[in-house]
Amino acid sequence: MRAEQVTGPIAYHAEGPVWSDRWGGLRWVDMLAGDVLTLRPDGGVDRRHVGAVAAVVRPRRGGGAVLGIERGFALEDPDGTLQPLEPLWSDESVRMNEGGCDPDGRFYCGSMAYDQRPGAGSLYRLDPDGSVHVVLPDVTISNGLEWSPDGSLAYYDDTPNGQVEVFDYDSERGLTGRRPFAQPDVGNPDGLTVDAEGGVWVALFGGSAVHHYTPDGTLGGVVELPTAQVTACTFGGPDLDRLYITTSAENLPPGSDALAGSLFVADVGVRGMPVREFAG
């Protein structure tokens, strides 16, 4: 199966697509440009600059959004007002990277060093009361966090490890029982999403593909892309039956990949789940 191009190469490092009826469709980020992108019904794209880095965006239950920005979190109010929270660290060599919301409405975002040095990042959790907790220390490139349909499992990858991992989850103990789930044979696991049947869809940076894994970790299918640096994916459309896929031109020589940074879509024959929202 091959994905179809939706936009031109409009982003340098596109990441984190998410569909929400609350804001009328698909948003994603041009991470290192610090922009949140919105796909218009006519196929055009709107940009909003939110800071030096726009790592990830998710809807808030009361309207607006929660974002990962360069060194912490920000809240967008329903009227669009952006409120950066206090930075979580002062080290300018480390930035936020990717995240998502758990079934209890808490928002997670993981960090990484710009130079990708091992163990420089952590996975943080922002609670609805505004408190912040370190969930996982000593990670390198925190990526791809999403929960199973029943909320009992969470899938995650620290990209240089080369595998997708799975945790047990409950609201009191959080993420426990970390263990391997799947190890792709091409590329490096980046962003991921989970469908309504419990299948896990993993973007493969450098692998020109998204891999679909069944709930037991077996490879169930491959979505091929005509560009190598595949960064993330999500289900969208009115029926959540289309897989939107982001790509990146980061660090590529000029002109070496004409489609890098484009948005793609594939009809994969399964539906996704509504996005989980931040309760704060």
Phi and psi in degrees as a GROMACS rama.xvg file:
@    title "Ramachandran Plot"
@    xaxis  label "Phi"
@    yaxis  label "Psi"
@TYPE xy
-117.348  142.342  ARG-2
-81.1574  152.904  ALA-3
-106.064  145.838  GLU-4
-75.8215  134.082  GLN-5
-103.544  -43.7898  VAL-6
-126.012  169.479  THR-7
-75.8063  -174.8  GLY-8
-77.771  73.1976  PRO-9
-90.1102  -9.82535  ILE-10
-121.213  151.502  ALA-11
-82.0257  -49.4956  TYR-12
-137.972  82.181  HIS-13
-75.9781  140.313  ALA-14
-152.805  169.265  GLU-15
56.9088  47.2328  GLY-16
-66.1557  144.328  PRO-17
-151.931  134.385  VAL-18
-104.566  130.441  TRP-19
-142.969  126.836  SER-20
-63.9323  -24.2441  ASP-21
-60.4493  -37.0302  ARG-22
-111.544  14.5127  TRP-23
87.8765  17.6598  GLY-24
142.84  -135.892  GLY-25
-98.3261  132.78  LEU-26
-125.702  152.325  ARG-27
-153.121  -178.344  TRP-28
-123.098  147.032  VAL-29
-100.135  88.4576  ASP-30
-56.6596  -53.3435  MET-31
-81.4957  -8.65584  LEU-32
-86.3079  -13.7086  ALA-33
74.4189  27.9887  GLY-34
-116.384  140.753  ASP-35
-97.303  128.72  VAL-36
-106.07  143.422  LEU-37
-127.183  127.873  THR-38
-82.9135  118.764  LEU-39
-80.0412  158.177  ARG-40
-58.0873  -27.6557  PRO-41
-84.4921  3.55117  ASP-42
92.0344  -7.94452  GLY-43
-75.9331  172.238  GLY-44
-129.896  130.023  VAL-45
-99.3824  148.647  ASP-46
-121.433  142.693  ARG-47
-132.565  123.245  ARG-48
-82.5367  129.338  HIS-49
-121.45  -3.46077  VAL-50
153.378  -170.825  GLY-51
-63.2157  -33.6753  ALA-52
-136.553  134.94  VAL-53
-114.134  96.4836  ALA-54
-80.9014  -44.32  ALA-55
-163.421  152.012  VAL-56
-137.49  138.023  VAL-57
-139.902  151.354  ARG-58
-73.3415  152.509  PRO-59
-99.3479  145.593  ARG-60
-60.7355  -31.6887  ARG-61
-90.7187  7.74105  GLY-62
105.016  159.153  GLY-63
81.5112  -153.841  GLY-64
-152.066  162.911  ALA-65
-116.845  142.027  VAL-66
-132.461  148.805  LEU-67
-92.3884  124.978  GLY-68
-114.918  -169.723  ILE-69
-54.6327  -49.893  GLU-70
-126.232  35.9612  ARG-71
162.374  -139.966  GLY-72
-124.786  160.187  PHE-73
-143.841  151.487  ALA-74
-114.806  132.182  LEU-75
-103.093  123.977  GLU-76
-76.9473  164.563  ASP-77
-56.564  -27.5171  PRO-78
-85.3487  3.55758  ASP-79
94.284  -6.59759  GLY-80
-63.9589  132.247  THR-81
-103.672  128.077  LEU-82
-121.428  96.1912  GLN-83
-65.0508  137.402  PRO-84
-87.906  172.026  LEU-85
-60.2552  135.403  GLU-86
-56.7574  145.736  PRO-87
-88.1071  -16.7814  LEU-88
-155.337  164.822  TRP-89
-106.876  -11.4223  SER-90
-67.2812  110.686  ASP-91
-73.6994  -4.76386  GLU-92
-88.4191  -2.25086  SER-93
-120.317  139.036  VAL-94
-136.158  161.313  ARG-95
-72.002  158.841  MET-96
-134.197  -54.8691  ASN-97
-158.47  158.559  GLU-98
-177.991  -162.923  GLY-99
176.758  179.809  GLY-100
-107.153  141.915  CYS-101
-85.9188  173.306  ASP-102
-63.0272  -16.3456  PRO-103
-97.2561  10.7042  ASP-104
80.9918  21.1146  GLY-105
-99.3058  145.678  ARG-106
-106.772  130.757  PHE-107
-114.22  143.814  TYR-108
-148.587  135.858  CYS-109
-107.243  153.498  GLY-110
-112.351  173.353  SER-111
-160.514  158.27  MET-112
-80.7892  145.468  ALA-113
-56.8841  -35.0224  TYR-114
-89.5461  5.69091  ASP-115
61.9872  27.9463  GLN-116
-66.5811  142.106  ARG-117
-61.3945  137.743  PRO-118
74.2159  9.68862  GLY-119
-82.3533  -12.2205  ALA-120
-105.794  172.088  GLY-121
-144.916  161.526  SER-122
-102.504  121.801  LEU-123
-107.939  153.378  TYR-124
-125.567  126.243  ARG-125
-99.6532  118.269  LEU-126
-87.5701  159.653  ASP-127
-58.2249  -24.7854  PRO-128
-82.9458  2.53917  ASP-129
92.202  -5.7111  GLY-130
-76.0897  151.001  SER-131
-123.198  137.97  VAL-132
-131.765  142.118  HIS-133
-84.4383  119.631  VAL-134
-92.9579  -43.0117  VAL-135
-135.701  120.008  LEU-136
-89.4373  170.736  PRO-137
59.3049  43.5742  ASP-138
-102.566  164.74  VAL-139
-106.596  -57.5665  THR-140
-132.24  91.8228  ILE-141
-71.0439  126.357  SER-142
-146.778  162.587  ASN-143
53.8053  61.605  GLY-144
-104.539  121.582  LEU-145
-154.596  153.676  GLU-146
-104.39  155.713  TRP-147
-68.4177  163.797  SER-148
-56.2349  -36.4419  PRO-149
-88.2714  -0.640921  ASP-150
77.3719  5.55997  GLY-151
-87.4926  -14.0162  SER-152
-129.13  150.162  LEU-153
-131.217  134.701  ALA-154
-106.483  139.921  TYR-155
-154.359  150.791  TYR-156
-141.153  139.054  ASP-157
-98.5304  100.097  ASP-158
-46.7253  -47.0884  THR-159
-62.901  -16.0942  PRO-160
-70.398  -17.9315  ASN-161
76.0327  13.3229  GLY-162
-144.427  156.572  GLN-163
-90.5482  135.666  VAL-164
-114.11  163.389  GLU-165
-132.732  142.045  VAL-166
-117.174  153.972  PHE-167
-79.6197  150.46  ASP-168
-139.673  134.572  TYR-169
-144.364  163.831  ASP-170
-65.7852  -30.1379  SER-171
-85.3863  -45.3455  GLU-172
-89.5736  -16.6486  ARG-173
74.0172  -136.318  GLY-174
-91.1845  121.212  LEU-175
-138.821  167.535  THR-176
65.764  40.7812  GLY-177
-59.3649  132.887  ARG-178
-158.532  161.386  ARG-179
-66.4549  145.699  PRO-180
-116.926  -51.2942  PHE-181
-153.949  150.04  ALA-182
-128.138  102.25  GLN-183
-61.2988  151.695  PRO-184
-97.7321  -0.252914  ASP-185
-138.376  148.94  VAL-186
63.7503  -168.335  GLY-187
-125.069  134.085  ASN-188
-64.2008  130.098  PRO-189
-120.78  -129.465  ASP-190
-65.6555  156.553  GLY-191
-146.851  163.811  LEU-192
-143.475  166.637  THR-193
-125.608  135.384  VAL-194
-90.467  175.762  ASP-195
-68.6617  -14.9261  ALA-196
-97.1665  2.33561  GLU-197
91.5545  3.94485  GLY-198
-72.7523  148.134  GLY-199
-113.265  127.054  VAL-200
-112.222  120.54  TRP-201
-120.395  122.038  VAL-202
-74.9631  136.736  ALA-203
-115.004  103.927  LEU-204
-69.878  122.384  PHE-205
86.5619  -2.99149  GLY-206
-108.133  -2.70548  GLY-207
55.9604  34.9119  SER-208
-162.5  162.44  ALA-209
-116.632  128.936  VAL-210
-99.3184  138.227  HIS-211
-103.646  124.133  HIS-212
-113.768  135.868  TYR-213
-71.037  166.576  THR-214
-57.8556  -19.4502  PRO-215
-92.5222  6.39073  ASP-216
88.9439  7.1831  GLY-217
-82.7077  138.044  THR-218
-65.9959  120.845  LEU-219
-107.009  -13.3458  GLY-220
174.229  166.255  GLY-221
-134.777  131.583  VAL-222
-104.08  118.019  VAL-223
-91.5838  144.419  GLU-224
-125.727  151.811  LEU-225
-88.2912  24.7106  PRO-226
-146.987  148.505  THR-227
-81.8723  -42.1528  ALA-228
-89.1921  82.9432  GLN-229
-90.4251  125.828  VAL-230
-109.051  -35.7717  THR-231
-167.034  167.208  ALA-232
-153.681  157.201  CYS-233
-157.303  156.592  THR-234
-88.1241  139.214  PHE-235
-151.177  -168.19  GLY-236
90.1342  162.124  GLY-237
-55.3374  -30.905  PRO-238
-105.222  9.89845  ASP-239
52.9919  38.4841  LEU-240
-116.586  16.8338  ASP-241
-123.753  133.989  ARG-242
-95.6805  110.092  LEU-243
-89.5885  139.078  TYR-244
-133.971  130.552  ILE-245
-102.458  156.38  THR-246
-138.579  169.242  THR-247
-135.284  146.828  SER-248
-107.669  10.1635  ALA-249
-56.8225  128.63  GLU-250
66.0699  9.57362  ASN-251
-83.4734  142.719  LEU-252
-60.3004  140.829  PRO-253
-53.4762  131.009  PRO-254
80.4979  0.642117  GLY-255
-80.4324  -20.6684  SER-256
-147.774  98.6089  ASP-257
-67.1382  -17.7983  ALA-258
-105.352  -3.9246  LEU-259
-61.9686  132.532  ALA-260
94.0936  0.266587  GLY-261
-83.1902  159.122  SER-262
-97.9105  138.128  LEU-263
-125.161  166.155  PHE-264
-145.163  149.603  VAL-265
-141.178  140.829  ALA-266
-92.6347  106.684  ASP-267
-106.127  2.37751  VAL-268
80.8838  17.3665  GLY-269
-148.056  156.931  VAL-270
-102.436  153.995  ARG-271
-93.8186  -172.207  GLY-272
-107.151  151.824  MET-273
-58.2784  144.48  PRO-274
-63.3191  139.846  VAL-275
-79.1361  138.447  ARG-276
-109.078  155.073  GLU-277
-79.3456  132.527  PHE-278
-86.7458  -3.18224  ALA-279
